[in-house]
Amino acid sequence: MGLSVWILLINDDDCIRRLPLTKFERLMKRGSNESLPEYAEKRVRYAEVVVELEQRKPVEILKMNYLVMTFDSDGRIDRAERDKRARLAMDGLPPYDVAQENGNLVDARHVFAKRHYDNRYRWMPSPKMERAIIKAVFG
């Protein structure tokens, strides 16, 4: 038994393409020259799927995240957009400041930041697309 993370790119025509995790990690690595020229200047939906394996075969899907990545004109991850995404993800974390809980005002900035993050960098698959993703995992 083991775990594996699968990255499934969803093209504009809803075709699913598996991207090797090592290539995905190189794409995401700061300063990397890894690129996917066919996605230049595009926002691409993808599914991040955590799969339980038995004898190197998928037996169960443990978790699925539906995210969006933005590519620059060279087909690399857009660095400015990646940094903006990271800042927004951090802004979406609830504040740790206990002192503010005693006041009359509630700091809800993190709620709005999380909503903005979800609207910009997450997507929800249709039931048909979710079935296609599951089929891509199990064959």
Buried (B, 14 or more C-beta within 10 A) or exposed (E): EEEBBBBBBBEEEEEBBEBEEEEBEBBEEEEEEBBBEEBEEBBBBBBBBBBBEEEEEBEEBEEBEBBBBBBBEEBBBBEEBBEBBEEBEEBBEEEEEEEEEEEEEEEEEBEEBBEEBEEBBEBEBEEEBBEBBBEBBEE
